[in-house]
Amino acid sequence: MTNERVYPVFVQCRICENFKMLYVREEDWREYQKPNRGYIQDIFPYLTSEERELLLSHTCPDCWKRLFGGEDDE
């Protein structure tokens, strides 16, 4: 088992249809594919919230901002 994020995952945005690539740990990806998996933030704690959202909703960060606005309040 390796701790390196070397497993490529390609995700197509459902809005703009562009592909994004993330690198994850292969064993984490296998865990994520299980039907009764845990929470995504527990499986991929090293991914950003934008990367996790891409996996969950297939919406890239740019399209998410266009749809729902940015985080200008910070």
Buried (B, 14 or more C-beta within 10 A) or exposed (E): EEEEBEBEBEBEBEBEEEEBEBBBBBEBBEBBEEEEEEEBEEBBEEBEEBBBBBBEBBBBBBBBEEEEEEEEEE
